[in-house]
Amino acid sequence: MDHSFVLHIPDADLEPEPLTPEQIVSGTPEVTGKVVWESADGRQVRGIWQITPGVVTDTEADELFVVISGSATIEVAGGPTLTVGPGDMAVLREGDRTTWTVHETLRKAYAINL
């Protein structure tokens, strides 16, 4: 997108972003998302991401996100345990190995630097 814009996050349509079986620790979490802006060089990505309840693992990018709805506990290997809910902003470091326990379907807006 080459112009300024506004998007209402709570009811934005998202596309399926399937997890790999290795990422799922428990439950049947489903991920959806949408990239709303990407820099020409692909190094900056802005978007919306949602996950339903369950437990998953991930290796993080350099990311700032704000939770719009839902809640989760994010355990960072060798680091803090983060509890996030509506209105919370979180920063994840590139390479962080995380375990997400999603309590209520979580929707977030994010900015990633690659």
VMD Tcl script that builds the backbone (N, CA, C; Angstrom):
set m [mol new atoms 342]
animate dup $m
set s [atomselect $m all]
$s set {name element resname resid chain x y z} {
  {N N MET 1 A 0.854 -1.173 0.000}
  {CA C MET 1 A 0.000 0.000 0.000}
  {C C MET 1 A 0.898 1.233 0.000}
  {N N ASP 2 A 0.626 2.177 -0.858}
  {CA C ASP 2 A 1.498 3.340 -0.980}
  {C C ASP 2 A 0.828 4.624 -0.487}
  {N N HIS 3 A -0.160 4.465 0.404}
  {CA C HIS 3 A -0.821 5.642 0.952}
  {C C HIS 3 A -1.213 5.375 2.403}
  {N N SER 4 A -1.520 6.432 3.125}
  {CA C SER 4 A -1.968 6.282 4.512}
  {C C SER 4 A -3.337 5.627 4.523}
  {N N PHE 5 A -3.640 4.915 5.606}
  {CA C PHE 5 A -4.926 4.217 5.672}
  {C C PHE 5 A -5.304 3.951 7.120}
  {N N VAL 6 A -6.551 3.564 7.319}
  {CA C VAL 6 A -7.034 3.132 8.630}
  {C C VAL 6 A -7.742 1.797 8.428}
  {N N LEU 7 A -7.640 0.936 9.438}
  {CA C LEU 7 A -8.261 -0.388 9.371}
  {C C LEU 7 A -8.821 -0.690 10.756}
  {N N HIS 8 A -10.086 -1.112 10.813}
  {CA C HIS 8 A -10.707 -1.459 12.098}
  {C C HIS 8 A -10.317 -2.899 12.421}
  {N N ILE 9 A -9.408 -3.071 13.371}
  {CA C ILE 9 A -8.801 -4.376 13.647}
  {C C ILE 9 A -9.794 -5.432 14.153}
  {N N PRO 10 A -10.715 -5.083 15.077}
  {CA C PRO 10 A -11.567 -6.144 15.642}
  {C C PRO 10 A -12.367 -6.954 14.627}
  {N N ASP 11 A -12.782 -6.348 13.512}
  {CA C ASP 11 A -13.589 -7.107 12.560}
  {C C ASP 11 A -12.927 -7.243 11.188}
  {N N ALA 12 A -11.598 -7.056 11.125}
  {CA C ALA 12 A -10.879 -7.241 9.859}
  {C C ALA 12 A -10.914 -8.714 9.465}
  {N N ASP 13 A -11.095 -8.979 8.176}
  {CA C ASP 13 A -11.078 -10.361 7.664}
  {C C ASP 13 A -9.638 -10.862 7.629}
  {N N LEU 14 A -9.436 -12.069 8.151}
  {CA C LEU 14 A -8.105 -12.660 8.202}
  {C C LEU 14 A -8.073 -13.945 7.386}
  {N N GLU 15 A -6.882 -14.330 6.940}
  {CA C GLU 15 A -6.678 -15.546 6.144}
  {C C GLU 15 A -6.032 -16.626 7.004}
  {N N PRO 16 A -6.321 -17.908 6.741}
  {CA C PRO 16 A -5.677 -18.990 7.496}
  {C C PRO 16 A -4.160 -18.956 7.337}
  {N N GLU 17 A -3.450 -19.171 8.445}
  {CA C GLU 17 A -1.986 -19.282 8.460}
  {C C GLU 17 A -1.663 -20.534 9.271}
  {N N PRO 18 A -1.755 -21.703 8.632}
  {CA C PRO 18 A -1.632 -22.963 9.378}
  {C C PRO 18 A -0.322 -23.099 10.153}
  {N N LEU 19 A -0.439 -23.621 11.369}
  {CA C LEU 19 A 0.725 -23.952 12.185}
  {C C LEU 19 A 1.311 -25.262 11.679}
  {N N THR 20 A 2.603 -25.479 11.926}
  {CA C THR 20 A 3.173 -26.788 11.635}
  {C C THR 20 A 2.838 -27.686 12.820}
  {N N PRO 21 A 2.648 -28.995 12.598}
  {CA C PRO 21 A 2.301 -29.895 13.709}
  {C C PRO 21 A 3.306 -29.825 14.864}
  {N N GLU 22 A 4.585 -29.572 14.545}
  {CA C GLU 22 A 5.616 -29.508 15.583}
  {C C GLU 22 A 5.395 -28.328 16.533}
  {N N GLN 23 A 4.722 -27.282 16.072}
  {CA C GLN 23 A 4.503 -26.100 16.912}
  {C C GLN 23 A 3.422 -26.309 17.965}
  {N N ILE 24 A 2.493 -27.255 17.729}
  {CA C ILE 24 A 1.347 -27.427 18.617}
  {C C ILE 24 A 1.722 -28.334 19.785}
  {N N VAL 25 A 1.645 -27.772 20.994}
  {CA C VAL 25 A 1.942 -28.521 22.217}
  {C C VAL 25 A 0.672 -29.190 22.723}
  {N N SER 26 A -0.437 -28.439 22.755}
  {CA C SER 26 A -1.713 -29.014 23.175}
  {C C SER 26 A -2.878 -28.213 22.613}
  {N N GLY 27 A -4.034 -28.862 22.561}
  {CA C GLY 27 A -5.225 -28.225 22.019}
  {C C GLY 27 A -5.224 -28.261 20.502}
  {N N THR 28 A -6.135 -27.498 19.915}
  {CA C THR 28 A -6.244 -27.414 18.461}
  {C C THR 28 A -6.259 -25.941 18.035}
  {N N PRO 29 A -5.189 -25.217 18.390}
  {CA C PRO 29 A -5.175 -23.793 18.061}
  {C C PRO 29 A -5.138 -23.561 16.549}
  {N N GLU 30 A -5.835 -22.517 16.118}
  {CA C GLU 30 A -5.848 -22.137 14.709}
  {C C GLU 30 A -5.391 -20.694 14.596}
  {N N VAL 31 A -4.527 -20.448 13.623}
  {CA C VAL 31 A -3.976 -19.111 13.413}
  {C C VAL 31 A -4.513 -18.526 12.113}
  {N N THR 32 A -4.879 -17.250 12.174}
  {CA C THR 32 A -5.249 -16.494 10.984}
  {C C THR 32 A -4.505 -15.164 11.046}
  {N N GLY 33 A -4.375 -14.529 9.903}
  {CA C GLY 33 A -3.665 -13.256 9.905}
  {C C GLY 33 A -3.824 -12.525 8.594}
  {N N LYS 34 A -3.234 -11.331 8.563}
  {CA C LYS 34 A -3.287 -10.509 7.358}
  {C C LYS 34 A -2.149 -9.507 7.425}
  {N N VAL 35 A -1.328 -9.483 6.383}
  {CA C VAL 35 A -0.314 -8.442 6.264}
  {C C VAL 35 A -1.020 -7.240 5.645}
  {N N VAL 36 A -0.971 -6.090 6.320}
  {CA C VAL 36 A -1.651 -4.901 5.805}
  {C C VAL 36 A -0.694 -3.921 5.135}
  {N N TRP 37 A 0.630 -4.090 5.414}
  {CA C TRP 37 A 1.637 -3.247 4.781}
  {C C TRP 37 A 2.980 -3.932 4.866}
  {N N GLU 38 A 3.757 -3.826 3.787}
  {CA C GLU 38 A 5.106 -4.366 3.771}
  {C C GLU 38 A 5.995 -3.388 3.021}
  {N N SER 39 A 7.202 -3.150 3.549}
  {CA C SER 39 A 8.132 -2.238 2.881}
  {C C SER 39 A 8.583 -2.841 1.553}
  {N N ALA 40 A 9.053 -1.993 0.665}
  {CA C ALA 40 A 9.479 -2.435 -0.666}
  {C C ALA 40 A 10.556 -3.509 -0.578}
  {N N ASP 41 A 11.445 -3.413 0.428}
  {CA C ASP 41 A 12.526 -4.402 0.562}
  {C C ASP 41 A 12.103 -5.628 1.384}
  {N N GLY 42 A 10.848 -5.641 1.866}
  {CA C GLY 42 A 10.334 -6.781 2.617}
  {C C GLY 42 A 10.853 -6.901 4.038}
  {N N ARG 43 A 11.574 -5.898 4.519}
  {CA C ARG 43 A 12.185 -5.997 5.842}
  {C C ARG 43 A 11.298 -5.477 6.963}
  {N N GLN 44 A 10.240 -4.735 6.614}
  {CA C GLN 44 A 9.288 -4.257 7.613}
  {C C GLN 44 A 7.907 -4.756 7.220}
  {N N VAL 45 A 7.223 -5.372 8.203}
  {CA C VAL 45 A 5.899 -5.937 7.950}
  {C C VAL 45 A 4.956 -5.457 9.042}
  {N N ARG 46 A 3.760 -5.037 8.657}
  {CA C ARG 46 A 2.727 -4.614 9.605}
  {C C ARG 46 A 1.504 -5.477 9.339}
  {N N GLY 47 A 0.844 -5.917 10.414}
  {CA C GLY 47 A -0.321 -6.752 10.167}
  {C C GLY 47 A -1.152 -7.046 11.388}
  {N N ILE 48 A -2.060 -7.992 11.198}
  {CA C ILE 48 A -2.979 -8.454 12.241}
  {C C ILE 48 A -2.809 -9.960 12.321}
  {N N TRP 49 A -2.841 -10.491 13.538}
  {CA C TRP 49 A -2.641 -11.924 13.753}
  {C C TRP 49 A -3.601 -12.382 14.832}
  {N N GLN 50 A -4.143 -13.581 14.673}
  {CA C GLN 50 A -5.082 -14.124 15.657}
  {C C GLN 50 A -4.800 -15.602 15.872}
  {N N ILE 51 A -4.959 -16.041 17.139}
  {CA C ILE 51 A -4.800 -17.449 17.474}
  {C C ILE 51 A -5.885 -17.855 18.460}
  {N N THR 52 A -6.466 -19.045 18.237}
  {CA C THR 52 A -7.498 -19.568 19.131}
  {C C THR 52 A -6.820 -20.319 20.283}
  {N N PRO 53 A -7.563 -20.644 21.355}
  {CA C PRO 53 A -6.951 -21.269 22.532}
  {C C PRO 53 A -6.171 -22.547 22.248}
  {N N GLY 54 A -5.096 -22.699 23.015}
  {CA C GLY 54 A -4.216 -23.853 22.908}
  {C C GLY 54 A -2.818 -23.444 23.331}
  {N N VAL 55 A -1.865 -24.353 23.163}
  {CA C VAL 55 A -0.479 -24.081 23.520}
  {C C VAL 55 A 0.399 -24.357 22.308}
  {N N VAL 56 A 1.209 -23.369 21.926}
  {CA C VAL 56 A 2.089 -23.484 20.759}
  {C C VAL 56 A 3.480 -22.944 21.082}
  {N N THR 57 A 4.460 -23.391 20.300}
  {CA C THR 57 A 5.812 -22.855 20.427}
  {C C THR 57 A 6.144 -22.060 19.170}
  {N N ASP 58 A 7.100 -21.132 19.308}
  {CA C ASP 58 A 7.494 -20.308 18.170}
  {C C ASP 58 A 8.904 -19.788 18.405}
  {N N THR 59 A 9.549 -19.387 17.323}
  {CA C THR 59 A 10.794 -18.632 17.401}
  {C C THR 59 A 10.454 -17.261 16.832}
  {N N GLU 60 A 10.686 -16.232 17.634}
  {CA C GLU 60 A 10.169 -14.910 17.308}
  {C C GLU 60 A 11.069 -14.089 16.382}
  {N N ALA 61 A 10.432 -13.133 15.730}
  {CA C ALA 61 A 11.119 -12.087 14.979}
  {C C ALA 61 A 11.240 -10.877 15.913}
  {N N ASP 62 A 11.894 -9.827 15.461}
  {CA C ASP 62 A 11.955 -8.555 16.180}
  {C C ASP 62 A 10.577 -7.914 15.999}
  {N N GLU 63 A 9.758 -7.977 17.060}
  {CA C GLU 63 A 8.343 -7.604 16.914}
  {C C GLU 63 A 7.847 -6.753 18.063}
  {N N LEU 64 A 7.031 -5.776 17.712}
  {CA C LEU 64 A 6.240 -5.018 18.679}
  {C C LEU 64 A 4.789 -5.330 18.339}
  {N N PHE 65 A 3.993 -5.666 19.368}
  {CA C PHE 65 A 2.572 -5.897 19.092}
  {C C PHE 65 A 1.710 -5.319 20.198}
  {N N VAL 66 A 0.446 -5.068 19.841}
  {CA C VAL 66 A -0.558 -4.594 20.791}
  {C C VAL 66 A -1.727 -5.561 20.726}
  {N N VAL 67 A -2.129 -6.075 21.891}
  {CA C VAL 67 A -3.253 -7.005 21.962}
  {C C VAL 67 A -4.560 -6.214 21.853}
  {N N ILE 68 A -5.418 -6.646 20.954}
  {CA C ILE 68 A -6.717 -6.008 20.749}
  {C C ILE 68 A -7.776 -6.722 21.582}
  {N N SER 69 A -7.721 -8.059 21.590}
  {CA C SER 69 A -8.684 -8.846 22.357}
  {C C SER 69 A -8.056 -10.180 22.717}
  {N N GLY 70 A -8.619 -10.816 23.749}
  {CA C GLY 70 A -8.140 -12.121 24.169}
  {C C GLY 70 A -6.996 -12.020 25.168}
  {N N SER 71 A -6.443 -13.191 25.525}
  {CA C SER 71 A -5.359 -13.200 26.506}
  {C C SER 71 A -4.476 -14.419 26.309}
  {N N ALA 72 A -3.219 -14.263 26.728}
  {CA C ALA 72 A -2.253 -15.355 26.619}
  {C C ALA 72 A -1.134 -15.144 27.627}
  {N N THR 73 A -0.449 -16.237 27.929}
  {CA C THR 73 A 0.779 -16.201 28.703}
  {C C THR 73 A 1.881 -16.640 27.746}
  {N N ILE 74 A 2.937 -15.852 27.657}
  {CA C ILE 74 A 4.037 -16.137 26.734}
  {C C ILE 74 A 5.285 -16.378 27.574}
  {N N GLU 75 A 5.769 -17.615 27.557}
  {CA C GLU 75 A 6.998 -17.951 28.281}
  {C C GLU 75 A 8.159 -17.824 27.314}
  {N N VAL 76 A 9.127 -16.969 27.667}
  {CA C VAL 76 A 10.322 -16.790 26.852}
  {C C VAL 76 A 11.418 -17.673 27.448}
  {N N ALA 77 A 11.961 -18.607 26.671}
  {CA C ALA 77 A 13.004 -19.505 27.166}
  {C C ALA 77 A 14.186 -18.676 27.670}
  {N N GLY 78 A 14.578 -18.919 28.925}
  {CA C GLY 78 A 15.690 -18.192 29.515}
  {C C GLY 78 A 15.374 -16.742 29.817}
  {N N GLY 79 A 14.080 -16.395 29.795}
  {CA C GLY 79 A 13.682 -15.001 30.011}
  {C C GLY 79 A 12.402 -14.919 30.804}
  {N N PRO 80 A 11.697 -13.808 30.641}
  {CA C PRO 80 A 10.489 -13.588 31.428}
  {C C PRO 80 A 9.282 -14.365 30.921}
  {N N THR 81 A 8.259 -14.432 31.771}
  {CA C THR 81 A 6.944 -14.919 31.361}
  {C C THR 81 A 6.062 -13.685 31.266}
  {N N LEU 82 A 5.485 -13.480 30.101}
  {CA C LEU 82 A 4.672 -12.296 29.830}
  {C C LEU 82 A 3.200 -12.690 29.833}
  {N N THR 83 A 2.383 -11.923 30.545}
  {CA C THR 83 A 0.934 -12.129 30.527}
  {C C THR 83 A 0.347 -10.943 29.769}
  {N N VAL 84 A -0.360 -11.236 28.672}
  {CA C VAL 84 A -0.872 -10.162 27.826}
  {C C VAL 84 A -2.382 -10.263 27.653}
  {N N GLY 85 A -3.007 -9.079 27.568}
  {CA C GLY 85 A -4.444 -8.965 27.349}
  {C C GLY 85 A -4.740 -7.669 26.624}
  {N N PRO 86 A -6.020 -7.359 26.441}
  {CA C PRO 86 A -6.421 -6.186 25.670}
  {C C PRO 86 A -5.728 -4.907 26.150}
  {N N GLY 87 A -5.142 -4.182 25.186}
  {CA C GLY 87 A -4.484 -2.923 25.493}
  {C C GLY 87 A -3.010 -3.052 25.830}
  {N N ASP 88 A -2.524 -4.286 26.013}
  {CA C ASP 88 A -1.109 -4.476 26.344}
  {C C ASP 88 A -0.245 -4.407 25.094}
  {N N MET 89 A 0.916 -3.738 25.236}
  {CA C MET 89 A 1.926 -3.716 24.196}
  {C C MET 89 A 3.061 -4.619 24.649}
  {N N ALA 90 A 3.587 -5.429 23.755}
  {CA C ALA 90 A 4.700 -6.307 24.093}
  {C C ALA 90 A 5.769 -6.203 23.014}
  {N N VAL 91 A 7.009 -6.441 23.425}
  {CA C VAL 91 A 8.129 -6.452 22.495}
  {C C VAL 91 A 8.818 -7.810 22.625}
  {N N LEU 92 A 9.004 -8.484 21.492}
  {CA C LEU 92 A 9.715 -9.763 21.457}
  {C C LEU 92 A 11.008 -9.557 20.681}
  {N N ARG 93 A 12.060 -10.194 21.157}
  {CA C ARG 93 A 13.354 -10.068 20.501}
  {C C ARG 93 A 13.520 -11.153 19.451}
  {N N GLU 94 A 14.211 -10.809 18.363}
  {CA C GLU 94 A 14.499 -11.782 17.317}
  {C C GLU 94 A 15.246 -12.959 17.929}
  {N N GLY 95 A 14.764 -14.173 17.619}
  {CA C GLY 95 A 15.402 -15.373 18.121}
  {C C GLY 95 A 14.832 -15.884 19.428}
  {N N ASP 96 A 13.987 -15.081 20.114}
  {CA C ASP 96 A 13.349 -15.569 21.342}
  {C C ASP 96 A 12.597 -16.857 21.029}
  {N N ARG 97 A 12.821 -17.878 21.847}
  {CA C ARG 97 A 12.056 -19.126 21.725}
  {C C ARG 97 A 10.929 -19.038 22.746}
  {N N THR 98 A 9.702 -19.120 22.277}
  {CA C THR 98 A 8.552 -18.869 23.140}
  {C C THR 98 A 7.580 -20.040 23.153}
  {N N THR 99 A 6.831 -20.120 24.270}
  {CA C THR 99 A 5.690 -21.018 24.381}
  {C C THR 99 A 4.492 -20.143 24.726}
  {N N TRP 100 A 3.518 -20.138 23.843}
  {CA C TRP 100 A 2.299 -19.349 24.011}
  {C C TRP 100 A 1.194 -20.245 24.558}
  {N N THR 101 A 0.645 -19.879 25.725}
  {CA C THR 101 A -0.558 -20.523 26.240}
  {C C THR 101 A -1.680 -19.515 26.028}
  {N N VAL 102 A -2.541 -19.809 25.070}
  {CA C VAL 102 A -3.623 -18.882 24.704}
  {C C VAL 102 A -4.869 -19.269 25.488}
  {N N HIS 103 A -5.316 -18.343 26.363}
  {CA C HIS 103 A -6.466 -18.592 27.230}
  {C C HIS 103 A -7.782 -18.266 26.532}
  {N N GLU 104 A -7.817 -17.121 25.846}
  {CA C GLU 104 A -8.988 -16.703 25.058}
  {C C GLU 104 A -8.452 -16.281 23.704}
  {N N THR 105 A -9.202 -16.531 22.636}
  {CA C THR 105 A -8.754 -16.168 21.292}
  {C C THR 105 A -8.132 -14.779 21.310}
  {N N LEU 106 A -6.872 -14.733 20.894}
  {CA C LEU 106 A -6.086 -13.504 20.966}
  {C C LEU 106 A -5.924 -12.899 19.581}
  {N N ARG 107 A -6.199 -11.605 19.475}
  {CA C ARG 107 A -5.990 -10.862 18.236}
  {C C ARG 107 A -5.058 -9.713 18.548}
  {N N LYS 108 A -4.025 -9.563 17.709}
  {CA C LYS 108 A -3.047 -8.502 17.929}
  {C C LYS 108 A -2.726 -7.791 16.623}
  {N N ALA 109 A -2.295 -6.547 16.763}
  {CA C ALA 109 A -1.732 -5.792 15.641}
  {C C ALA 109 A -0.229 -5.787 15.875}
  {N N TYR 110 A 0.544 -5.995 14.802}
  {CA C TYR 110 A 1.987 -6.130 14.986}
  {C C TYR 110 A 2.778 -5.333 13.968}
  {N N ALA 111 A 4.028 -5.071 14.346}
  {CA C ALA 111 A 5.034 -4.490 13.456}
  {C C ALA 111 A 6.291 -5.334 13.653}
  {N N ILE 112 A 6.784 -5.905 12.557}
  {CA C ILE 112 A 7.970 -6.774 12.592}
  {C C ILE 112 A 9.057 -6.151 11.733}
  {N N ASN 113 A 10.288 -6.197 12.259}
  {CA C ASN 113 A 11.468 -5.790 11.491}
  {C C ASN 113 A 12.292 -7.037 11.228}
  {N N LEU 114 A 12.568 -7.330 9.967}
  {CA C LEU 114 A 13.339 -8.520 9.584}
  {C C LEU 114 A 14.768 -8.136 9.223}
}
mol reanalyze $m
mol bondsrecalc $m
mol representation Tube
mol addrep $m
